[in-house]
């Protein structure tokens, strides 16, 4: 069960800023300030509007990479949202050895290493901080969350390109199912908007070059899409065993029902145009959830706004949805990268937060930037205004695909039982 949500994104700090920004169709893509970006062919990105270091105690923030700062801020929000004491597991009356952390990231603290190299050149060895090495490792965000909330069950890190955050959530589902843990803070974080990364993506011709219209640059599924917009941020979810959540009377957003993985084995950076690998991951996620294509009520797409990537995903989704009954209504699809840009290792985790809110509130945020849908995509893309979640069906799919052919899909399910009655029974049993 998902019982807590946290996020820090280009739309602001906290889940309310994210959710309301999506429903209102706002964009968090901005011009990049700083001389180091002045000569870049692409000078826009989805940047977090507040300095995360200012949101944490200064001594703590100085020992963290920007990605770790994002992760800790989002984890604290998710932990509080789940109804726990903000200071940690012990103060919440929770056994810290029964709680875990599972975080996806791609580059982790690599920007710290870049800064360390600059300091070495400018000031010599004495100019390099002793914290440079520990702050660089990708596992630091998971470790920092563990330290901050005193979580001792485990702290794991997943690195699988832009599928990292989604896979980290999937692994958390398994750890709870297998009985190793009662709860996991799971998700993803990324902070890699650096000159070298931007230049590399631009050299690949993967980025949108709409420098003059940043808020309209990211155009998922649109006929005139020209590449993704780089972004940063974090999304964290509290995943909890059902019996544990019911016993403590937790507020439940939805069920983390299943997940699926696959690999394209096609190309280092290009997607397989057939969509075979994506279809395999979609089917595995549904099978793991005990569901079928006819149960799908909504899809939160990966849809980065690259020409080939969006088309491969659309091809795969049509193949899956064609397995539904002929009279079944179209499945509404949305893509939040129009608002946020591509948050890399955090993308799937933030999309999972949005999907949980969609199931809880019954509203699908619109996809911005898709004013003219590519006919070749041929999906029911929600645009302009939010749409009510259809009544038929109960599964929302969250897609994430990464360079190298990493495919990960989450299946979230709305609560199908009478939650109030179950909570009452759980409380009565505990009292007896």
Phi, psi and omega in degrees: 000147176259119186239356179207145182226142176214147181201147167223119191219176175299346176273353177138183182263116177111156180296319179302318178298319179296307186295311181293324177297321178292314182297327180274355178073032180271156178247144176252015180275133187223166170289144178273126176271162177111139182297331184293341179260355187300322182266008183282146176292335177238125186232032178228152179195161175272095184254145176293129189285350178239151178284114182298333180296333179281350182261002181232157174304137187305314180299325180288315182298324182294342181262011183236146167287164178300321178298322178291322177300314177303313185297315181294319179298315180291323179295319178299317180295315180298320181296314177295320181297331179282357175097017183258163177292131186298340184277350173141187185293313185299313180295338179272359182073027182250137176292113184297337181282351178257010179240141179232173175232136178220110188236136174256140175201157179259303186259339178059240183262023181305323177300332176294319179296320177299316179295322178297321178294322178296317180295324178297317180292321185279323189237354181086181185304326182290345180276352182268127180292142175294346179273356183303311182296307180295333180281347183275328188297139182299339181281357184297318179303316178296319180295320181293323175295318178301316179294317186294319183255004180055058178260122186245356182300308174183160176219100186250159182229137179243131177234100178217058179053219187282003173264004189301308183297320180294316179295324178299322177292318178300317178296326177296320177304314181294320181297325177285316179303319183283356176086007181287328185221156173268329182215152175219132167274111188231149178162214182207161179212149178203140175210082187227034177274082181241158181304318183291320178294316178299317181296322180295311178299321179295320179296330177284351186061036180266341186265148171294140180255020181279066181297333184276350179220067186304320184285353176241014187282321182274118189229073181302133176065004181280152180297327183258023178296145182223019177134168182273165175250126181295143181215176181215162178146192181207150173224132181229143178232144170267113175260137189218141174301140185303313183296326179292316180295317181293322182296329181260006178069036184289150170283127185248123177284312182188180179259133170276092195276329182181177179200162180215149178234155169199172177227136181290322187051049186238310187198155181296321182233336184273142177285157174286115184297339180290335183077009184302313182295320179296316179301319179299316179295320178299313181294322179293322178297315179295317179297320179296330179272358183069033185237173179228166181307328179294345179274350185286125181253342184192152178230126171264104191280157173291306169032078182279349185082020167274150186299307185284323183296313180297322182292319178297318179294316180299320178300315180295318181295320178297321179297318179294313185289338175293345178279353177283166178299148185301328182271001182293141179291160178298148180265121180290138183239140174225159181220115186278354180291343172297328179272324193251341196079186184261111184276016174056239183295342178266352189301310183293326180292316177295321177298324178293322175300315180295319180296321178296320178293323178299316178293322183287318184266340180080018180236137177258120179294149179283156173271119178267154181093348182258068180282334182226093184298134175296120181302330181290338179282318171051055176236162176272079183277128178285123181226161172071302182226156177299157178233145177291141177293128180302152182283326182280132181096161183217003184247131171251131178259139177241118185258141174214129181226142185229162175311142181090358177088023177282122179238128179223137182224133174257145172243113177254143184234135177290155183294122184261350183258168176283098186299318183299316180294322181292320178296320179297317180296319180297319180293319180296319178296320179294320180293325180284000000 
